[in-house]
Amino acid sequence: MDLDAPADAWYVYVAVAIVSVALAGLALGVSTGPPPDAERAATTIEGATTSEYPARATVEHDAETVTIDRRTITMGNDHGTSHASVDYGVAVPVRGNERLENLTAGAAFKDEYAEALEDGDRHAFDEFQQDVESAFDENSGRPIRANGDLRARQVTVDAAVDELDPVEERLTIEVTDDWEPILSTVPDRIWDPEPYIGAMRVTYTGPEDRRATVHMDGEYRLSDTLPDIVPNPAVPDPEPLDETVELAATGHGSASSVIRPRSDGQINISLPGDSGRLRSSQPARDPLEFTVEATDPSGDLPSATGSGELEYADGSVEWTNEVERDMEFDHEHPAIGRNDGGNYYVTLVAV
């Protein structure tokens, strides 16, 4: 009996060995652990969300990616994927926003928004709200690479924590030229009229695009300035002065216009004898009364009104007003709520 193995038997042996090693390696590579515990993460988020007081909580996890989409959370790693949801509130994943990430880690609102709180032209809560809305839009529903800890914090902020400083608006009416007869060869000993307002520069300074409507009332009257040598029939009747100018503050804050009040009626007469010739419009007699109405086309700022008088001898007159700037906030965004005390709250989550 021939018990010798065939000459190629060692090839078969080597092949079987290689296949066995490969199968063993494949078996070792098969996942045997559970997927991440999304339910535990959801419970952690909900614990912060449902607290009667501002609260934060942290849970360790082994997820490689975490996706938070409003009330649902999905966690995944090499062992699989798990899903869970919270029953109350909407979570905001804060990846990429340093201020919100710091808040989630326990930082104080007043520290993270200190610059806005100190700047009278910035509103801290407004910036916080913009940060929250931006983080919500950018991160919701997007898988985020995880770092082993999930942190959740409910942040509650009183919108009145900050306020904008009022801004000043100012209207200036300045006499820039005198009224003079168009032509007068009448000797000064016969007629030397007092100076009256010949031109005014009206300047408004205020918030950009805010508008000021300035209305001036008065009278054009020449009669009681003329010498007795002028016959009454030649003197024009007094006329009402009615001027309006509208100004809108520019990006530089100011706008101006020049008003040259002129009457329709004029005198044009040669005086008897060698007394000379007189031609003139009527002067705008003191005082000129003005009213101003300042309005904001956007409706963000309250309207304001004022009034005053200007005489030639004054040179100028000024009206000033402090415009209060109030911020109004809504809680229509799904991630931002409002409690019975009027404070706003949001649940921030970092993974």
Secondary structure, DSSP 8 states (H G I E B T S, - for coil): ------TTHHHHHHHHHHHHHHHHHHHHHS--S----HHHHHHHHHHHHT-SS--EEEEE---SEEEEETTEEEEEETTEEEEEE-SSS-EEE-TT-HHHHHHHTT--HHHHTHHHHH-TT--HHHHHHHHHHHHHHHHTTS-EE--SEEEEEEEEE-GGG-----EEEEEEEEEEEE---SEE-S-TTT------EEEEEEEEE-STT-EEEEEEEEEE--GGGS-TTS-GGGS---EEEEEEEEEE--TTSEEEEEE----S-EEEEE-STTS-EEEEE--B-S-EEEEEEEE-TTSSS--EEEEEEE-GGG-EEEEEEEE---------STT-EE-TTS-EEEEEEE-
